[in-house]
């Protein structure tokens, strides 16, 4: 006799619209049976050719796709390509009777969300549950991003239209500026939330990779350890990239509230912060008597530190790095120069180095995310100045930038 509690549990089924790419009716039957055992009521259609899959995608709305890797007239990778061309964001799970490690990795790189062996279908339901949850998260995030982008574009358009109307009243302009500032605050908040949401899964990847390495240390071969090392390095680079992007997005979003900044004190503080790097490289960093300028202290610290660290990083082999900072008064502003004896920069690259993500060297030779000089340019422009470089390959570089004088 079935109890009321167990009867209620058995009746709680979840409809699941699943498109199955499989040439074997028996294998498809086993998949559906496993889904039913997991509490789903699959509404399924089985296809085994490209044309049939394209027709099914166009005709129906699906929750996910489960695909065999190899079919007589079709393949899982071809099915994945058709899904991408359709523009639909659906979980895609590869199931195969015999799939090697390299093939599985290739399928994941091509965009598959998971792969399962037909002899281990007990993994199917947990994989389906996980991918359905992640699909919901992706959809909500995409909708939020699209809504925010539409709102921002509409607001920009309204500002442009109102600005072009010479008869617009001061009150109306102030209202529009207020809306734009509020939109910027919302964008900054979105950047913070997005960075947090992205950092959390990266921390999980890194933690579980390290746990996997420690727990199965004596069972892993060299290739497995190499894969774990690649995963850890990738998550660390992505974490640094997200942090740098968040910093880049925040520069210039605040209001201009200048304060006196003593560059001599700032220079000493940066030297102290970089003591380890200076000791390891033997770098010699000097400066003239530096002025007091007006600006945002934390941003100017970031500006000067980025330039000094870059000067030491891009040094000549077997040559002691030498960096000198000087300043010249020019009317109501100061012209500062950061000069080094490093590897130099080709003239045709002088503009490109300030573009975000633009790198002149490989990551293996010089680490970094390609954001540092873009941040420098944004900080200088926020302070009403400009930044440029004079350099030739093998002859060092001098970065010039203007900052407003305090008095």
C-alpha positions in Angstrom: 0.0 0.0 0.0 1.3 3.5 -1.0 1.2 6.1 1.8 -0.3 9.6 1.2 3.1 11.1 1.5 4.8 8.8 -1.0 1.8 9.1 -3.3 2.0 12.9 -3.3 5.7 12.7 -4.1 5.2 10.4 -7.0 2.5 12.7 -8.4 4.8 15.8 -8.3 6.2 15.6 -11.8 7.8 18.4 -13.8 7.1 18.8 -17.5 10.3 18.8 -19.6 10.3 19.7 -23.3 13.3 17.8 -24.5 14.7 17.5 -28.1 16.6 14.2 -28.4 19.2 13.9 -31.2 19.5 10.1 -31.3 19.3 7.4 -34.0 18.5 4.6 -31.6 14.9 4.4 -30.3 16.1 2.0 -27.5 18.7 4.5 -26.2 16.1 7.3 -26.4 13.7 5.2 -24.4 16.3 4.6 -21.7 17.0 8.3 -21.4 13.3 9.1 -21.1 12.8 6.4 -18.5 15.7 7.9 -16.5 14.1 11.3 -16.7 10.7 9.9 -15.5 12.4 8.2 -12.6 13.9 11.6 -11.6 10.5 13.2 -11.4 10.2 14.7 -14.9 7.4 14.2 -17.5 9.3 14.5 -20.7 7.5 15.9 -23.8 10.1 14.6 -26.3 10.8 14.5 -30.0 13.5 12.4 -31.4 15.5 13.5 -34.5 18.5 12.1 -36.3 19.3 14.4 -39.1 20.2 18.1 -39.5 17.1 18.9 -41.4 14.8 17.3 -38.8 16.6 19.2 -36.0 16.3 22.5 -37.8 12.6 21.9 -38.3 12.0 20.9 -34.7 13.9 24.0 -33.4 11.8 26.3 -35.6 8.5 24.6 -34.7 8.7 24.2 -31.0 9.9 25.6 -27.7 12.3 23.4 -25.9 13.8 23.3 -22.4 16.9 21.4 -23.4 18.7 19.2 -26.0 20.2 15.8 -25.3 22.4 14.6 -28.2 24.3 11.4 -29.1 27.9 12.3 -30.1 28.0 10.1 -33.3 25.0 9.3 -35.5 25.0 7.6 -39.0 24.1 10.8 -40.8 24.7 13.4 -38.2 26.8 14.3 -35.1 26.6 16.0 -31.7 29.0 18.8 -32.8 26.9 19.4 -35.9 23.7 19.6 -33.7 25.5 22.0 -31.4 26.4 24.2 -34.4 22.7 24.2 -35.6 21.6 25.2 -32.1 24.0 28.2 -32.1 22.9 29.3 -35.5 19.3 29.3 -34.3 20.1 31.9 -31.7 18.5 29.9 -28.9 20.2 29.5 -25.5 19.4 25.9 -24.5 21.2 23.5 -22.3 23.0 21.0 -24.5 24.1 17.6 -23.0 26.1 15.1 -25.0 25.5 11.4 -24.3 27.7 8.7 -25.9 28.4 5.1 -25.5 32.1 5.5 -25.9 33.8 9.0 -25.7 37.4 9.7 -25.0 38.7 12.4 -22.7 40.0 14.5 -25.6 36.7 14.3 -27.4 34.8 15.2 -24.3 37.0 18.3 -23.7 36.5 19.3 -27.3 32.7 19.0 -27.0 32.8 21.2 -23.9 35.0 23.8 -25.6 32.5 23.8 -28.6 29.7 24.8 -26.2 28.2 21.6 -24.8 27.2 22.0 -21.1 27.9 18.4 -20.0 28.7 15.0 -21.3 27.5 11.6 -20.0 28.3 8.0 -20.9 25.3 5.9 -21.8 26.5 3.3 -19.3 26.2 5.9 -16.5 22.7 7.4 -17.1 22.3 7.9 -13.3 24.1 11.1 -13.9 21.5 12.4 -16.4 18.9 13.7 -13.9 21.4 15.7 -11.7 23.0 17.1 -14.9 19.5 18.1 -16.2 18.6 19.8 -12.9 21.9 21.7 -12.8 21.7 22.9 -16.4 18.1 24.0 -16.1 19.0 26.1 -13.0 21.9 27.7 -14.8 19.8 28.3 -17.9 17.3 30.3 -15.7 20.2 32.3 -14.3 21.6 33.1 -17.7 18.2 34.1 -19.0 17.5 36.5 -16.1 21.0 38.0 -16.3 20.6 38.5 -20.0 17.2 40.1 -19.6 18.5 42.4 -16.9 21.5 43.4 -19.0 19.3 44.1 -22.1 16.8 46.1 -20.0 19.6 48.1 -18.5 21.2 48.7 -21.9 17.9 49.7 -23.4 17.3 52.1 -20.5 20.7 53.6 -20.9 20.5 54.0 -24.7 17.1 55.6 -24.4 18.3 58.0 -21.8 21.4 58.9 -23.9 19.1 59.5 -26.9 16.8 61.7 -24.8 19.8 63.8 -23.5 21.0 64.3 -27.1 17.6 65.4 -28.3 17.1 67.8 -25.5 20.6 69.2 -25.8 19.9 70.0 -29.5 16.8 72.0 -28.6 18.1 75.5 -27.9 14.8 76.4 -26.2 15.2 73.7 -23.6 14.8 75.2 -20.1 17.5 75.0 -17.4 15.1 73.0 -15.2 14.6 70.4 -17.9 18.4 70.1 -18.5 19.0 69.6 -14.7 16.3 66.9 -14.6 18.0 65.1 -17.5 21.4 65.4 -15.9 20.0 63.9 -12.7 18.6 61.0 -14.6 21.9 60.4 -16.3 23.7 60.5 -13.0 21.2 58.0 -11.5 21.7 55.8 -14.5 25.5 55.9 -14.0 25.0 54.9 -10.4 22.9 52.0 -11.5 25.5 51.0 -14.0 28.2 51.1 -11.3 26.0 49.0 -9.0 25.4 46.5 -11.8 29.2 46.3 -12.5 29.8 45.6 -8.8 27.0 42.9 -8.6 28.2 41.3 -11.9 31.8 41.2 -10.7 30.7 39.6 -7.4 28.5 37.0 -9.3 31.4 36.2 -11.6 34.0 36.0 -8.8 32.0 33.5 -6.7 32.0 30.7 -9.3 35.7 31.4 -10.1 36.5 30.9 -6.4 34.5 27.6 -6.4 36.4 26.4 -9.5 39.8 27.3 -7.9 38.9 25.7 -4.5 37.5 22.5 -6.0 40.5 22.2 -8.3 42.9 22.5 -5.4 40.8 20.1 -3.3 40.8 17.6 -6.2 44.6 17.8 -6.5 45.1 17.3 -2.8 42.6 14.5 -2.4 43.7 12.4 -5.4 47.3 13.5 -5.4 48.7 9.9 -5.7 46.1 8.9 -8.4 46.7 11.7 -10.8 49.2 11.4 -13.7 51.2 14.3 -15.1 48.5 15.1 -17.7 45.8 15.4 -15.1 48.0 17.7 -13.0 48.7 19.8 -16.0 44.9 20.1 -16.7 44.4 21.2 -13.0 47.2 23.7 -13.4 45.6 25.2 -16.5 42.2 25.5 -14.8 43.8 27.2 -11.7 45.8 29.6 -13.9 42.7 30.4 -16.0 40.5 31.2 -13.0 43.2 33.4 -11.5 43.6 35.4 -14.7 39.8 35.8 -15.0 39.6 36.9 -11.4 42.2 39.6 -12.0 40.6 40.7 -15.2 37.2 41.1 -13.5 38.8 43.2 -10.7 40.6 45.4 -13.2 37.4 45.9 -15.3 35.5 46.9 -12.2 38.2 49.4 -11.3 38.2 50.7 -14.9 34.4 51.1 -14.9 34.5 53.2 -11.7 37.1 55.7 -12.8 35.5 59.0 -13.7 32.0 58.0 -12.5 32.2 60.1 -9.4 31.8 63.9 -9.0 34.8 66.2 -9.2 35.7 67.0 -5.6 39.4 67.9 -5.8 41.7 67.9 -2.8 45.4 68.9 -2.4 47.6 65.9 -3.2 51.3 66.0 -2.3 53.0 64.0 -5.0 56.2 63.7 -2.9 54.3 61.9 -0.2 52.4 59.8 -2.8 55.7 58.8 -4.5 57.2 57.6 -1.1 54.0 55.7 -0.3 54.1 53.9 -3.7 57.8 53.0 -3.3 56.9 51.5 0.0 54.0 49.5 -1.5 56.3 48.2 -4.3 59.3 47.4 -2.0 59.3 43.7 -2.8 59.3 44.3 -6.6 62.1 46.9 -6.3 64.2 44.5 -4.3 63.7 41.6 -6.6 64.5 43.5 -9.7 67.1 45.9 -8.2 65.3 48.8 -9.8 66.4 52.4 -9.0 63.5 54.8 -8.8 64.2 58.5 -8.2 62.3 61.8 -8.5 62.8 65.5 -8.5 61.0 67.7 -6.0 57.4 67.0 -6.9 54.5 69.5 -6.6 51.1 69.6 -4.8 48.4 69.1 -7.4 44.6 69.0 -7.1 42.8 65.7 -7.7 41.4 62.5 -6.2 44.2 60.9 -4.1 43.4 57.2 -4.6 43.1 57.7 -8.4 46.4 59.6 -8.6 48.1 56.9 -6.5 46.8 54.3 -9.0 48.0 56.4 -11.9 51.6 56.8 -10.7 51.8 53.2 -9.4 50.7 51.8 -12.8 53.3 53.9 -14.6 56.1 53.0 -12.2 55.3 49.3 -12.2 55.1 49.2 -16.0 58.5 50.9 -16.2 60.0 48.2 -14.1 58.1 45.4 -15.7 59.2 46.2 -19.3 62.9 46.4 -18.5 65.8 45.2 -20.7 67.4 41.9 -19.9 70.5 42.1 -17.7 70.1 45.9 -17.3 69.2 47.5 -14.0 65.9 49.3 -14.3 66.1 53.0 -13.8 63.0 55.2 -13.5 62.9 58.9 -12.8 59.9 61.2 -12.2 60.1 64.9 -12.9 57.6 67.8 -13.0 57.5 71.2 -14.9 55.0 74.0 -14.2 52.9 75.1 -17.2 50.5 77.9 -16.3 47.7 76.4 -14.2 48.9 72.9 -14.5 51.9 70.6 -14.0 53.5 68.5 -16.7 54.8 65.3 -15.2 57.2 62.9 -16.8 58.0 59.2 -16.0 61.2 58.3 -17.8 62.7 54.7 -17.9 65.5 52.9 -19.6 63.4 49.9 -20.6 62.7 48.1 -23.9 60.9 51.0 -25.5 57.8 51.2 -27.7 57.6 51.5 -31.5 56.1 54.8 -32.7 53.2 53.1 -34.5 52.1 51.6 -31.1 52.1 54.9 -29.2 48.3 55.3 -29.4 47.4 51.6 -29.3 48.9 51.0 -25.8 46.2 53.2 -24.2 43.3 51.1 -25.7 41.8 48.6 -23.2 42.9 44.9 -23.7 45.6 45.9 -26.2 48.8 44.0 -25.5 52.1 44.4 -27.4 53.6 41.2 -25.9 52.5 37.7 -25.1 51.1 36.9 -21.6 53.9 34.3 -21.2 56.6 37.0 -21.6 54.9 39.8 -19.6 51.9 39.2 -17.3 49.0 41.5 -16.9 45.5 42.1 -18.3 46.1 44.9 -20.8 44.0 47.4 -18.8 46.7 49.4 -16.8 47.4 52.2 -19.3 43.7 52.5 -20.3 43.0 53.2 -16.6 45.9 55.7 -16.5 44.4 57.6 -19.5 40.9 57.6 -18.0 42.3 59.0 -14.7 44.2 61.8 -16.4 41.3 62.7 -18.6 39.0 62.8 -15.5 41.4 65.3 -14.0 41.2 67.5 -17.2 44.6 66.5 -18.7 46.0 64.2 -21.3 48.6 61.5 -21.4 51.0 60.5 -24.1 54.3 58.6 -24.6 57.6 59.4 -26.4 59.6 56.3 -27.1 61.7 54.2 -29.5 62.5 50.5 -29.4 65.6 49.9 -27.2 65.8 53.5 -26.0 63.4 53.5 -23.1 60.1 55.4 -22.7 58.9 58.7 -21.2 55.2 59.0 -20.3 54.0 62.6 -20.0 50.7 63.7 -18.4 49.1 67.0 -17.1 47.5 67.5 -13.7 45.9 70.7 -12.4 48.0 72.7 -9.9 46.6 73.3 -6.4 47.2 77.0 -6.4 
